[in-house]
Amino acid sequence: MQKQPRLTVDMPSKVHILIKTACAELGISMKQFMVESALKRMEELEDQYLAKKAHKILKDIEEGKEKTISWKEMKKRIGWDEI
């Protein structure tokens, strides 16, 4: 069995107690809490990145730097106009 990577996190005692208490109330391990929290934060960061990218594309479209095509033209390009 391959050894899993390990991460050590130093934190103030008050924060540790707070997390430990919350985990006890939730009935989950601190490891599970930390992994789920990290994954949730990664999803939030991904959403922010994608939103920023979308705003840039919209701005480029409004400024004429990016071209668009109609839905009718897109269907034609991908062969859906024949369906």
ZIVEN-V942187 format. One record per residue. N is the residue number from 1. RES is the residue in one small letter. SS is DSSP state (@ for helix, = for strand, . for the rest). OMEGA is omega in degrees with one decimal (999 if undefined). NEAR is the number of other ideal C-beta (glycine too) atoms within 12 Angstrom. Layout:
# ZIVEN-V942187
N|RES|SS|OMEGA|NEAR + N|RES|SS|OMEGA|NEAR
This chain:
# ZIVEN-V942187
1|m|.|-178.7|3 + 2|q|.|179.6|4 + 3|k|.|179.7|5 + 4|q|.|175.9|8 + 5|p|.|-178.6|7 + 6|r|.|178.4|8 + 7|l|.|177.4|10 + 8|t|.|-178.5|7 + 9|v|.|173.7|16 + 10|d|.|-179.8|8 + 11|m|.|176.3|14 + 12|p|.|-179.5|10 + 13|s|@|-179.0|10 + 14|k|@|178.9|10 + 15|v|@|178.4|15 + 16|h|@|179.7|17 + 17|i|@|178.7|14 + 18|l|@|179.7|16 + 19|i|@|-179.4|25 + 20|k|@|178.6|20 + 21|t|@|179.2|14 + 22|a|@|179.2|20 + 23|c|@|177.8|21 + 24|a|@|178.9|14 + 25|e|@|-178.7|11 + 26|l|@|-178.7|15 + 27|g|.|178.6|9 + 28|i|.|178.5|17 + 29|s|.|176.7|15 + 30|m|@|177.6|22 + 31|k|@|179.4|17 + 32|q|@|179.5|16 + 33|f|@|-176.6|24 + 34|m|@|179.6|24 + 35|v|@|179.5|19 + 36|e|@|178.4|19 + 37|s|@|179.3|20 + 38|a|@|179.4|16 + 39|l|@|177.5|14 + 40|k|@|179.5|14 + 41|r|@|177.9|14 + 42|m|@|176.6|14 + 43|e|@|178.4|14 + 44|e|@|179.0|14 + 45|l|@|177.3|14 + 46|e|@|178.0|14 + 47|d|@|179.0|14 + 48|q|@|179.1|14 + 49|y|@|-178.6|14 + 50|l|@|178.0|14 + 51|a|@|179.2|14 + 52|k|@|179.0|14 + 53|k|@|179.6|14 + 54|a|@|178.6|15 + 55|h|@|179.0|14 + 56|k|@|179.3|16 + 57|i|@|177.8|17 + 58|l|@|178.1|15 + 59|k|@|178.3|14 + 60|d|@|177.1|15 + 61|i|@|-179.5|15 + 62|e|@|-178.9|12 + 63|e|.|178.4|11 + 64|g|.|-179.8|9 + 65|k|.|-178.2|12 + 66|e|.|-179.0|14 + 67|k|.|176.1|11 + 68|t|.|174.6|14 + 69|i|.|-179.2|13 + 70|s|.|175.8|11 + 71|w|@|179.0|12 + 72|k|@|178.8|11 + 73|e|@|179.1|13 + 74|m|@|178.5|13 + 75|k|@|179.0|14 + 76|k|@|-178.2|14 + 77|r|@|-177.6|13 + 78|i|@|175.2|13 + 79|g|.|179.6|9 + 80|w|@|-178.5|12 + 81|d|@|179.8|13 + 82|e|@|-177.3|8 + 83|i|.|999|7
